[in-house]
Each structure stands twice: as structure tokens, then as C-alpha cells.
Amino acid sequence: MIKTRVQAAIDRCFALGVEQKLWTEAAAGDYAVEEPKRAGQGDFATNLAMVAAGREKRKPREIAEALVGLLSDPANTGDLFQRVEVAGPGFVNCFVKPAVWQAVVPVILEQGEEFGRCSSGAGREVLVEFVSANPTGPLSVGHGRQAVLGDAIARLLSAAGYTVTREYYYNDAGRQMRVLGESVRARYLDLLGVPYEFPEDGYQGEYIREIALALVDEQGEALKEVSDHLPFTKKAEEVIFADINATLARLGIKFDNYYNEHTLYEQGLVDEVVANLRDQGLVYDQDGAVWFKTTEFGLEQDRVIIKSSGEPTYRLPDIAYHREKMRRGYDWLVNVLGSDHIATVPDVMAGIKALGYDPGKVTTVIHQFVTLMRDGQQVKMSTRKATFVTVDELLDLVGADVTRFFFLMRKADSQLEFDLNLATKEGQENPVYYVQYAHARLCSIQRQAREKGLTPVAVAEIDFSRLDLAEELELLQAMAGLPSLLETAAVALEPHRIVFYLQDLAARFHGYYNRHRIVGEDEQLSQVRLALALALRVVFANGLRLIGVSAPESM
């Protein structure tokens, strides 16, 4: 919001400088406007002078001084800057007038739930694919991180104006599903007291026994002589998918589309991909396998897409699936995948390019694994044995809000240590509690004001110039930064930025609250601080909504 005004003012002065022959257009579009990280360096800073000097072989400070002259003239920038100064080798630091920050409050109160949202993505359709776990068992905490990350990315993109479709891609055929069915059959026979041979590398979790129990209740001994795994696989898929959907619902996640990998084979789309690649001379046969010439696209070695057994590798259906996504006409495809998929991504993108589509339309977010910690020790997990920790178990222990918040507290490509001791605490050391308590405290302030007979007055009657404490101005600056932060986080697909922002804002507010009374003896000051509290409540609620975490009114 305010950053946009500052950017516009600097752009205008750059153009004026070109007109006045203070510099050329060489730096147009290449300079940046940033918010300095260190105090005293202004509210915003630009490297315009340094970029221009580099293009024109001149001294940066010479250009910076001329830029300061233009920016300091209200005729060029309006009533925006308190002062502008040169710093270091040629940075220009801009200090915004307090009145500009103070005017943020009425804007927030007017926009309400819309504050922070933008339209930068308007007219663009995005497909976000995430979770995509095959129905072989309950969702593990690794799947949980991906689910929350994908949903938060979708929320950000939607808030930035994009039209978003959430898609779940899965495979209910192949070896994994056969082994699943055979595992259920073995447990079914065990429950009937019939000798059986448990499949090698079979699924051994308690959930397999529960599925088998359901079959005994429904079918009795009717399946005792059935050697085919299909009825057992079908029941397992039905139960497990219902369980997965129930888990996702607990996290507040819904999908618009479910895409079954098996349909790619049924419709001949996988064979079509192989034929298209072969027609281009990009596929060859060797040692009984079919190879894709990925080296033609800059990769180090060619890749097998059909094994000598006739079974396709993961790359082949993934290429076919991405081609179908491209054919559906989306402007942007976002894939959220675990780090175990990192090796296949370049091969799939090579396949997309070979088929005549732009891989630049695809962005893949790779997330690292989750390590659950308790008392400083890792909680062991295994996706095959009965000892793995499910998302449901985590939700039972800490709830959806804590689960979502903790999963987003680190960048996707960073290893995540989920501290169960911290997550179960209800004090301010718990970062989720700390942020939510800020919202609850603001709601409490409103209730206290009503009890004291102080009701909010019309915004036009409030003198916001009384929000002149350094802490108040810092709060206002932080609040005003939400729109630009959201836009940046959406484009970068980085919801952790919202979490960092909320933690910082909560720290600023709690510090301010502990030192200053919101509702006091001075009624006029109480009114303006109450308006500030109302605006803060809006910002916290909007920020928490972006990451799918609730904003409680009391705690």
C-alpha cells in the first residue's frame, strides 16, 4: 500500500531526472525499493543511484544527491516524505511522514477482511497439486506438512487474485496397491483362523487389521477361498481414502479435483506420450528397456521410462499427467512435492518440453522431511511398520491450529523439527498461542471498552495524529506492510513469510500493550488507541486466515 506509493514517487522522480538530463534511462526498471532491515536507515531505501551510476560510469553519490533533491520537493512527491538522505556508497533512504502511517488505520477499518488482499493475479488460473498420496495407508506427518503447505500456498494465491484449483493426484493400481490388497487378505485369513503367508514387504500397520475386521463383519467367510487381491484392495482403498479425506477435513483442506493416474493408461495417454517421443527420435530401446533421451535437454544421463519388465517408471505417467494439466489451459502449474521426488522433476520437465509445452509454466515446491521431537529425542517413524506417526495422532495431540502453524514455521526447503513439548504448551512460549493471544487480547480490549462505556466513534472524528509514540508508528508500519508482503509471498509460494510476519507483529503489540494503556482517563486518546486496536485485530484475523489458523476471541 504505502510501499506502492513510495515506488511510484521514486519512479516519477526517475522520469523527471531523465527529462532534466540528470541521468539517462539506462537504469529504467532495474532499480529496487526495499524496506531496510536496520533501524535508522529510513522506512524505504532505493539503489537507483548506484544502478544508474553503474550503467553510466559515474559516481553514485553524485546521482544520489540529485535524486534526493527531486524526492524532497513536495511538488514531485506530495505530502509523503519527512526527509530523504544519501547513505553509504549511494543508497537513498526515505523517511515517510508520521501522518502517512497514521492514515493506515482508517483504511484497514474500512476494508476489513479485504485488507491485505490484492488483484495482481487477476485473470490468471493456477492449478495447485499437493498431497497426492496413494491410498495405501493413513497420512503420515510428512504428508501433513505437504497438505498444509499446499493449502496455504493456494490460500495466498487466491488472496492475490488468482483463480485457484486444488488437485489431488493418486494411483490406485500397480504393485503398491497389489501388496496392500495381499496384506489385507493375509490379515483377513488370520482373523478366520486360516493358515496364510504374509506378503514380503507387506503393510503391517494396525489399520490393515481394522480393514480386515470390516471385511469379516461384511462378508463373513465368503472371501476365504478368493485368491485374487482385488476385492481386498478395493475395500482397503475405500476405507483408506475415507480416512485420508477425514484427516484433511480436520485440517480444513478440501480439493476441487481428484485425478487418478490409472485413467492415463485407460485413455491411452501414456502410450501416446511414448509414441510422440519416439516420432521425434527422443526414445530408444536398449537392454529390453525403453529410454528417454533426457541428455538432449541438458541432463547428465538418459532415463528409463519403461523397464525391461514392461512396467513404466514414475517418470512416464508423470510426463503424461503434466501434459494433461497443460492441455487444460492453466496459466500456472504449481506442484508441491516431498524431497524424495527431487530427482524426477528435471526429467518430467524435459518430457514436457519435448512434447511442445513450456516448462516455465510449472513451479515445483520441494519440501523437506519432518522430524517429530519429544524431550530432545526423535520420535521414530516408519511408513510400513505399525510405528509411524499419523497426522490424526498429531491432531489428537496438539490440534489443527498448532499443527498448521508449526508446519509453516520453516521454509519448505528446510528440515522441520516439530517440537511436541513446545507444541503442547499453552503459554506464550508456544508461538501459535502467542499470536492467537494477541488477537484474543485485542478482542478483550474491545469488551473492556464497552464495559467502561467507551464505544468506537466515527473514524472521521478521530485525531490519528495522537498515534505518535515510536512503538505506535512501528505498529502502523508493520500493519501497512501486509498487502505488499502477501503479494510477494504469493508469487514466491512462501507462506512461512506470513507466519514470520504474525510473530513479529504479535511481539510488537504485546510489548506495546504491556507499556501503555489502551483505554485510560484521556477519552480522546482512548478512542484513537481503541481504533488502533480494532485495526490490529483485523490484521491479525486476516493474517491467520491466510494460513488457515483460527483467530479466537478469548483464550
C-alpha positions in Angstrom: 0.0 0.0 0.0 2.5 2.7 1.2 5.3 0.9 -0.5 3.4 1.2 -3.7 3.1 5.0 -3.2 6.9 5.3 -2.4 7.7 3.2 -5.5 5.5 5.5 -7.6 7.2 8.6 -6.2 10.6 7.3 -6.9 9.6 6.2 -10.5 8.2 9.7 -11.1 11.4 11.3 -9.9 13.5 9.0 -12.0 11.5 10.1 -15.1 11.9 13.7 -14.1 15.6 13.2 -13.8 15.7 11.8 -17.3 13.7 14.8 -18.6 16.2 17.2 -16.8 19.1 15.2 -18.2 20.4 14.4 -14.7 20.8 10.7 -15.9 19.7 8.6 -18.8 17.0 5.9 -19.0 19.7 3.2 -18.7 18.6 2.1 -15.2 14.9 2.0 -16.0 13.2 -1.0 -14.4 16.4 -2.3 -12.8 16.5 -0.5 -9.5 14.7 -1.7 -6.4 12.8 -0.1 -3.5 13.2 -2.1 -0.3 12.4 -1.8 3.4 15.8 -1.6 5.3 16.4 -4.2 8.0 18.4 -1.8 10.2 16.8 1.0 12.3 17.8 4.5 11.2 18.1 3.6 7.5 14.7 5.0 6.7 11.4 3.4 6.1 12.3 2.6 2.5 15.6 2.7 0.5 16.5 2.6 -3.1 19.6 1.6 -5.0 18.6 3.7 -8.0 21.7 6.0 -7.9 24.0 3.0 -7.7 22.4 1.2 -10.6 22.3 4.3 -12.8 25.9 5.1 -11.9 27.0 1.6 -12.9 25.3 2.0 -16.3 26.7 5.5 -16.9 30.2 5.1 -15.4 29.5 7.9 -12.9 29.8 8.5 -9.2 26.8 7.0 -7.3 26.7 9.7 -4.7 26.5 12.4 -7.3 23.4 10.8 -8.8 22.1 10.2 -5.3 22.3 13.8 -4.3 20.3 14.8 -7.4 17.7 12.2 -6.6 17.4 13.4 -3.1 16.7 16.9 -4.4 13.8 15.6 -6.6 12.4 13.4 -3.8 12.5 16.2 -1.2 10.3 18.5 -3.3 6.6 18.1 -2.4 5.7 19.2 -5.9 7.1 15.9 -7.1 6.1 13.5 -4.2 3.2 15.1 -2.5 3.0 15.0 1.3 4.8 11.7 1.5 8.4 12.2 2.9 9.6 13.7 6.1 13.1 13.6 4.9 15.3 11.9 2.3 19.0 11.4 2.6 22.0 9.7 1.0 23.6 6.8 2.8 26.7 4.7 2.3 28.1 4.3 -1.2 24.9 5.8 -2.8 21.7 4.4 -1.3 18.9 6.9 -0.8 16.9 6.4 2.4 13.4 7.8 2.5 11.6 8.6 5.8 7.8 8.7 5.5 5.8 11.3 7.4 4.0 10.0 10.5 0.7 11.2 9.1 1.1 8.8 6.2 1.4 5.9 8.6 -1.4 7.2 10.8 -3.7 7.2 7.8 -3.4 3.4 7.7 -5.9 2.8 10.5 -9.0 4.1 8.7 -8.0 2.3 5.6 -7.8 -1.0 7.5 -11.1 -0.4 9.3 -12.8 0.4 6.0 -11.5 -2.6 4.1 -12.0 -5.1 6.9 -11.5 -8.7 5.7 -10.4 -7.4 2.3 -7.3 -5.6 3.8 -4.1 -7.2 2.6 -5.7 -8.8 -0.5 -4.7 -7.7 -4.0 -5.5 -8.3 -7.6 -2.1 -8.8 -9.0 -3.1 -12.4 -10.1 -6.4 -11.4 -11.6 -7.2 -13.2 -14.8 -4.7 -16.0 -14.2 -5.7 -19.5 -13.4 -3.5 -21.7 -11.2 -3.6 -25.4 -10.6 -2.0 -26.4 -7.3 -1.3 -30.1 -6.9 -0.4 -31.4 -3.5 -0.7 -34.3 -1.0 -1.2 -36.8 -3.9 -0.6 -39.7 -1.5 -1.7 -43.1 -2.8 -4.4 -44.9 -0.8 -2.0 -47.3 0.9 -2.3 -46.0 4.5 -3.1 -43.1 6.7 -1.4 -39.8 6.1 2.0 -39.5 7.8 3.3 -36.3 9.3 5.3 -35.8 6.1 2.1 -35.8 4.1 0.7 -33.5 6.7 3.4 -30.9 6.1 2.8 -31.1 2.4 -1.0 -30.8 2.8 -0.7 -27.7 5.0 2.0 -26.2 2.7 -0.1 -26.7 -0.4 -3.3 -25.4 1.1 -1.5 -22.3 2.5 0.0 -21.6 -1.0 -3.5 -22.0 -2.5 -4.9 -19.5 0.1 -2.1 -17.0 -0.7 -2.6 -17.2 -4.4 -6.4 -16.8 -4.0 -5.9 -13.8 -1.8 -3.6 -12.3 -4.5 -6.4 -12.5 -7.1 -5.6 -15.8 -8.8 -8.3 -18.3 -9.7 -7.0 -21.4 -7.9 -7.9 -25.1 -8.4 -6.6 -27.6 -5.8 -5.9 -31.1 -7.2 -5.1 -34.4 -5.7 -3.3 -36.9 -8.0 -3.2 -40.6 -7.0 -2.7 -44.1 -8.2 -5.0 -46.9 -7.2 -3.2 -49.5 -9.4 0.2 -51.1 -9.6 2.4 -53.0 -7.2 1.8 -50.9 -4.1 -1.9 -51.5 -4.3 -1.4 -55.2 -5.0 0.8 -55.6 -1.9 -1.8 -53.6 0.1 -4.6 -56.0 -1.0 -2.5 -59.0 -0.3 -1.7 -57.6 3.2 -5.4 -57.2 3.9 -6.1 -60.7 2.6 -3.5 -62.1 4.9 -5.0 -60.4 8.0 -8.5 -61.5 6.9 -7.4 -65.1 6.8 -5.6 -64.7 10.1 -8.9 -63.4 11.7 -10.7 -66.5 10.3 -8.0 -68.8 11.7 -6.9 -69.9 8.3 -3.2 -70.5 7.6 -1.7 -67.8 5.4 1.6 -66.4 4.1 2.1 -62.7 4.7 3.4 -60.9 1.6 7.1 -59.9 1.6 7.4 -56.2 2.4 3.6 -56.1 3.2 1.8 -53.4 5.1 1.8 -54.2 8.8 0.0 -51.3 10.5 -2.9 -51.7 12.8 -5.1 -50.1 10.1 -4.6 -53.2 7.9 -6.1 -55.4 10.7 -9.0 -52.9 11.0 -9.8 -53.1 7.3 -9.7 -56.9 7.5 -12.1 -56.8 10.5 -14.5 -54.7 8.5 -14.4 -57.4 5.7 -15.1 -60.1 8.2 -18.1 -58.1 9.5 -19.4 -57.5 6.0 -18.5 -60.8 4.2 -18.0 -63.4 6.9 -16.1 -66.3 5.4 -17.3 -65.6 1.9 -13.8 -64.4 0.7 -11.9 -67.3 2.3 -11.2 -69.1 -0.9 -10.7 -65.9 -3.0 -7.0 -65.8 -4.1 -7.4 -62.6 -6.1 -6.3 -59.5 -4.2 -8.8 -57.2 -6.0 -11.7 -57.4 -3.5 -9.3 -56.8 -0.6 -7.6 -54.0 -2.5 -10.9 -52.4 -3.3 -12.0 -52.4 0.4 -8.7 -51.1 1.5 -8.8 -48.2 -1.0 -12.4 -47.3 0.1 -11.5 -47.3 3.8 -8.2 -45.6 3.5 -9.4 -42.8 1.2 -12.3 -42.1 3.6 -9.7 -41.9 6.3 -7.4 -39.5 4.3 -10.3 -37.3 3.4 -11.4 -37.2 7.1 -7.9 -36.2 8.1 -7.7 -33.5 5.5 -11.1 -32.2 6.7 -9.8 -31.9 10.2 -7.0 -29.7 8.8 -9.6 -27.6 6.9 -8.5 -28.8 3.5 -10.7 -29.5 0.5 -9.8 -30.4 -3.0 -11.6 -29.3 -6.2 -10.3 -32.2 -8.3 -9.1 -35.8 -7.8 -7.1 -37.2 -10.7 -6.5 -40.9 -11.0 -3.2 -42.0 -12.6 -5.0 -45.1 -13.9 -7.1 -43.1 -16.3 -3.9 -42.1 -18.1 -3.5 -45.7 -19.1 -7.2 -46.4 -19.7 -7.3 -43.5 -22.2 -4.1 -44.4 -23.9 -2.4 -41.2 -22.9 0.8 -42.9 -21.6 1.2 -44.8 -24.9 0.6 -41.6 -26.8 3.4 -39.9 -24.9 5.8 -42.7 -25.8 4.7 -42.6 -29.4 5.2 -38.8 -29.7 8.6 -39.0 -28.2 9.6 -41.9 -30.4 8.4 -40.0 -33.5 10.8 -37.2 -32.6 13.7 -39.7 -32.1 13.8 -39.0 -28.4 13.1 -42.6 -27.3 15.2 -45.7 -28.0 15.3 -49.3 -26.9 18.3 -50.8 -25.0 18.7 -53.9 -22.8 15.0 -54.6 -23.2 14.0 -51.2 -21.7 12.7 -48.0 -23.3 14.9 -44.9 -22.7 14.1 -41.2 -22.9 17.0 -39.1 -24.3 17.0 -36.6 -21.5 20.6 -35.7 -22.4 19.1 -33.8 -25.4 17.7 -31.4 -22.8 20.9 -30.8 -20.9 20.6 -33.5 -18.3 23.6 -35.8 -17.5 22.1 -39.1 -18.5 19.2 -40.6 -20.3 16.4 -42.1 -18.3 14.5 -45.4 -18.4 10.8 -44.7 -18.9 9.7 -48.4 -19.4 11.6 -51.1 -17.6 12.6 -54.4 -19.2 9.6 -56.0 -17.3 7.3 -53.7 -19.3 6.4 -51.7 -16.2 6.7 -47.9 -16.7 8.8 -45.9 -14.3 7.3 -43.0 -12.3 8.6 -40.5 -14.9 6.4 -41.7 -17.7 2.9 -41.3 -16.2 4.1 -38.1 -14.6 5.0 -36.7 -18.0 1.6 -37.8 -19.3 -0.2 -36.2 -16.3 1.7 -32.9 -16.7 0.8 -32.8 -20.4 -2.9 -33.2 -19.5 -2.6 -30.4 -17.0 -1.1 -28.2 -19.7 -3.9 -29.2 -22.1 -6.5 -28.0 -19.6 -5.3 -24.4 -20.2 -4.0 -23.3 -16.8 -1.6 -20.3 -16.8 0.5 -21.7 -14.0 1.0 -25.2 -12.6 2.3 -25.4 -9.0 3.4 -28.8 -7.7 4.1 -29.3 -4.0 6.3 -32.5 -3.6 8.4 -34.2 -1.0 12.2 -34.2 -1.3 12.0 -37.8 -2.4 10.7 -36.6 -5.8 13.5 -34.1 -6.5 15.4 -36.4 -8.9 12.4 -36.9 -11.2 11.4 -33.3 -11.6 14.1 -32.3 -14.3 13.2 -35.5 -16.3 9.4 -34.6 -16.2 10.2 -31.0 -17.3 12.3 -32.4 -20.2 9.4 -34.5 -21.2 7.0 -31.5 -21.1 9.4 -29.5 -23.3 9.8 -32.4 -25.7 6.1 -32.6 -26.2 6.0 -28.9 -27.1 4.9 -27.3 -23.9 6.6 -24.6 -21.8 8.1 -26.0 -18.6 8.4 -22.4 -17.4 4.7 -22.6 -16.6 5.5 -25.2 -13.9 6.8 -24.3 -10.5 7.8 -27.2 -8.2 8.0 -26.5 -4.4 10.1 -29.2 -2.8 9.6 -29.6 1.0 12.0 -31.4 3.3 11.0 -34.1 5.8 9.5 -33.6 9.3 11.2 -34.9 12.4 9.0 -35.2 15.5 10.9 -34.4 18.7 9.9 -35.1 22.3 12.2 -34.4 25.3 15.0 -33.7 22.8 14.7 -37.2 21.2 13.4 -38.0 17.8 10.1 -39.9 17.7 10.7 -42.7 15.2 8.6 -43.2 12.1 8.2 -45.9 9.5 5.6 -45.7 6.7 5.4 -49.5 6.5 5.5 -50.7 10.1 3.0 -50.0 12.8 5.2 -47.4 14.5 4.7 -44.5 12.1 3.0 -41.3 13.4 -0.1 -40.3 11.6 -1.4 -36.8 11.0 -4.5 -37.8 13.0 -2.4 -38.7 16.0 -0.7 -35.4 15.8 -4.0 -33.6 15.5 -5.3 -35.5 18.5 -2.3 -34.3 20.5 -2.0 -30.7 19.5 -5.0 -29.7 17.4 -5.3 -28.3 13.9 -4.2 -24.7 14.6 -0.9 -25.8 16.2 -0.3 -28.4 13.5 -0.8 -25.9 10.7 1.2 -23.2 12.3 4.2 -25.4 13.2 4.3 -26.9 9.7 4.6 -23.4 8.2 7.2 -22.1 10.7 10.1 -23.0 8.4 10.8 -22.5 4.7 9.6 -25.5 2.7 13.2 -26.5 1.7 14.3 -26.5 5.4 14.2 -29.6 7.6 11.4 -29.2 10.1 11.8 -30.3 13.7 8.3 -30.4 15.2 8.8 -29.9 19.0 6.0 -31.8 20.6 6.8 -30.4 24.1 6.6 -26.8 22.8 3.5 -27.6 20.7 1.5 -28.9 23.7 2.2 -25.8 25.9 -0.5 -23.2 26.4 1.8 -20.4 27.5 3.3 -17.6 25.5 6.4 -19.6 24.7 4.2 -21.5 22.2 4.4 -19.4 19.1 0.8 -20.3 18.0 -0.6 -19.3 21.4 1.5 -16.1 21.3 0.0 -14.9 18.0 -3.6 -16.1 18.8 -3.4 -14.5 22.2 -2.7 -11.2 20.5 -6.0 -11.4 18.7 -7.8 -12.6 21.8 -6.3 -9.7 23.8 -7.5 -7.2 21.2 -11.0 -8.7 21.5 -10.8 -8.4 25.2 -9.8 -4.7 24.9 -13.0 -4.1 22.9 -15.1 -5.8 25.6 -13.4 -3.8 28.3 -14.0 -0.5 26.4 -17.7 -1.4 26.1 -17.9 -2.2 29.8 -16.5 1.3 30.6 -19.0 2.9 28.3 -16.4 3.7 25.6 -17.8 2.8 22.2 -16.0 3.4 18.9 -16.8 6.8 17.3 -16.9 7.6 13.6 -13.4 7.4 12.0 -13.7 10.9 10.7 -14.0 12.2 14.3 -10.7 10.6 15.4 -7.4 12.5 15.6 -4.9 9.9 14.4 -2.0 12.3 14.8 -2.1 11.3 18.5 -0.6 7.9 17.5 2.8 9.5 17.7 4.7 7.1 20.0 7.7 5.3 18.4 6.0 2.0 19.2 2.7 3.1 17.7 4.4 4.2 14.5 6.3 0.9 14.3 3.0 -1.0 14.7 1.4 1.1 11.9 4.3 0.4 9.6 4.1 -3.3 10.3 0.3 -3.3 9.7 0.7 -1.3 6.5 3.2 -3.9 5.2 0.7 -6.8 5.0 -0.5 -6.1 1.4 3.0 -6.0 -0.2 4.1 -9.0 2.0 1.1 -11.0 0.8 1.7 -10.2 -2.8 5.4 -11.1 -2.5 4.7 -14.3 -0.5 2.1 -15.4 -3.1 4.4 -15.0 -6.1 7.3 -16.7 -4.2 5.0 -19.5 -2.9 6.3 -18.9 0.6 3.6 -18.9 3.3 6.2 -19.1 6.0 6.6 -15.3 5.4 3.1 -14.8 6.8 4.0 -16.8 9.9 7.1 -14.7 10.5 5.1 -11.5 10.0 2.4 -12.5 12.5 5.0 -13.5 15.1 6.8 -10.1 14.7 3.5 -8.2 14.8 2.5 -10.1 18.0 5.8 -9.2 19.7 5.3 -5.6 18.8 1.8 -5.5 20.1 2.4 -7.4 23.3 5.3 -5.1 24.1 3.2 -2.0 23.4 0.3 -3.3 25.5 2.5 -4.0 28.4 3.8 -0.4 28.5 0.8 1.6 27.5 -2.9 1.7 28.5 -5.3 1.4 25.6 -8.4 2.6 27.5 -7.4 5.3 30.1 -8.5 8.6 31.6 -8.0 10.6 28.4 -11.1 9.8 26.3 -9.8 11.2 23.1 -6.5 9.2 23.4 -8.6 6.1 24.4 -10.7 6.5 21.2 -7.7 6.7 18.9 -5.9 3.8 20.6 -9.1 1.8 20.5 -9.3 2.4 16.7 -5.7 1.2 16.5 -6.7 -2.0 18.5 -9.6 -2.6 16.1 -7.4 -2.3 13.1 -4.8 -4.6 14.7 -7.5 -7.2 15.3 -8.4 -7.0 11.6 -4.8 -7.5 10.5 -4.3 -10.5 12.9 -7.5 -12.1 11.8 -6.7 -11.7 8.1 -3.1 -12.9 8.5 -4.2 -16.0 10.4 -6.9 -16.7 7.8 -4.2 -16.8 5.1 -2.5 -19.7 6.8 -5.8 -21.5 7.8 -5.4 -20.9 11.6 -8.3 -19.7 13.7 -8.4 -16.3 15.4 -10.0 -16.9 18.8 -11.8 -14.1 20.6 -10.9 -15.5 24.1 -8.3 -17.8 25.4 
